[in-house]
Amino acid sequence: MSAATVSRGARRFLLAGLGFLVAWQATALAGAPRGVGVVLGLHGFVLHTVAGKAYSLVPSYFDRELAFPRAPAVTLPATALGVVGMASVEYARLSEPVELVATTLWALGFLGILATLGWTVRTNLTGAETGTGEHNADRRTVDRVANAFVVVALGYLLAGTYVTAAVELGLPTPVVYGPATSHLLAVGGATLLLFAVGFRLLPRFLAARPPRPLVAVVLPAAAVGPWLLATGLPAGTRLQWGAVVESVAVLGFALALAVTVRRSDKRRVGFAGFLSGVGLGAVGVGLGLAFAYVAATSGLVRAHLRVNLLGLLGLSILGATYQFYPPAVSSRRWVGDRTALVAMALVAAGLLAEVVGAATGPAVAVTAGRVATLGGVLLHAGVVVSLFAERYW
């Protein structure tokens, strides 16, 4: 019963993230302020999806069971309502008390998520116990290393959650520049977690092994880079070093994934999401290097945000979703691998159009790109909701 309770709660987090994803693209097309996109895209879509999968995967990866099976049901209302309130504040410029309540609500909910995961793995913080079966004994070294960096990623999420609340409550914080907080959460938390879990999950999906030297390079770089970025913003040598280190992590993960796919004889629709995600991640770190060493324009800053959140993280999430919930099993004629590929292609093409428009000037390219991404996420939402309706409702 506890496993079913956790699974049901985790799916609700995924659906909440899906709703925030659609809302994010719709408000972006409508020209909402950048802060709305940060809240809906990061706190809403990415972190709700990350939390849902963390509830499902982290305990088993540490050879444990979730300490409090009802934690997903308890924490989701707080995080979801908090995001709605925070986005409303950014959009309508509501009063400070509303912002304080919404931010505190989200932070309390997310602290509940992290506390549950932390208590679950408290007796295995090094990740030495991996739950890896004997038939995969040769994977244990990579699994142990990956587990250790999962703990680091959870630490970044804790730091980002604290800073988010501390700014509103007037508490002391280690960083004061606004975007530093989003880098702690998105780069230190979500991206590092993607890489750490990815090195365990993707090789099993592909029935192949990643190059171990790249694992040894990517994970430490992905752990150090976010700290350098967060403490180095808005400019300076530390920011430049952070951009370089994070670029090594992203490009190294992209190379490791490409090699692992090359070694595999399996071809599934979800892999297209992972590959296009890391490809757009390369574009994102390229923009980040340009900001660190040259200059930033408001258009490119927004493109950098969207390419990393919706490209690297978002398309990877879409790919993982199609791997866990294969569209091909649907009995509905319009739901299938082709539909999933079209959805991901629209998102990827739309993001590339936005980057081109932001870099070269034509506003029509940015608008066309956002139309495409909205179409892609609506199609993706239709596929996922249809699959959930068939299998769970």
Secondary structure, 3 states (H helix, E strand, C coil): CHHHHHHHHHHHHHHHHHHHHHHHHHHHHCCCCHHHHHHHHHHHHHHHHHHHHHHHHHHHHCCCCCCCCCHHHHHHHHHHHHHHHHHHHHHHCCCHHHHHHHHHHHHHHHHHHHHHHHHHCHHHCCCCCCCCCHHHHHHHHHHHHHHHHHHHHHHHHHHHHHHHHHHHHCCCCCCCCHHHHHHHHHHHHHHHHHHHHHHHHHHHHHCCCCCHHHHHHHHHHHHHHHHHHHHHCCCCHHHHHHHHHHHHHHHHHHHHHHHHHHHCCCCCHHHHHHHHHHHHHHHHHHHHHHHHHCCCCHHHHHHHHHHHHHHHHHHHHHHHHHHHCCHHHCCCCCCCHHHHHHHHHHHHHHHHHHHHHHHHCCHHHHHHHHHHHHHHHHHHHHHHHHHHHHHHC
